[in-house]
Amino acid sequence: MHQASETGPFIIEMLQNIGIKVVLLPTYSAELSPIELQFGIPKCYISKSRQFGESLWTTILKSIASISHENVVNSYRHVLEELYRNPVAIPPFVKIIQD
């Protein structure tokens, strides 16, 4: 579960009181996810390249086809460089709260 600031501690305590181990997920960081960078390519393509009269499905297929091997490699390179420059941004591993 994600830990909400207001309800998280209350819910965690309540679950632990009835014997449930709580597993907190790491914070999601879109800027550290290569797939998020890849999703941006079709979104940009669709917003700029959709031709009048062309079906949305055709435009979506063309947008996905516009993702190149080089785009994917650059996405991973970007994420690795970001982690190298700012190691604090590395999300924590899953944490299990013990009873």
Long-range contacts (C-beta under 8 A, 24 or more apart in sequence): 1-25, 12-97, 16-97, 16-99, 19-99, 21-96, 21-97, 21-98, 21-99, 22-96, 22-97, 23-94, 23-95, 23-96, 23-97, 24-94, 24-95, 24-97, 25-94, 26-91, 26-92, 26-93, 26-94, 27-91, 27-92, 28-91, 29-89, 29-91, 31-79, 31-82, 31-89, 32-79, 32-82, 32-83, 32-89, 32-90, 32-91, 33-79, 34-72, 34-75, 34-76, 34-78, 34-79, 35-75, 37-75, 37-78, 37-79, 38-67, 38-71, 38-72, 38-75, 41-66, 41-67, 41-71, 42-66, 42-67
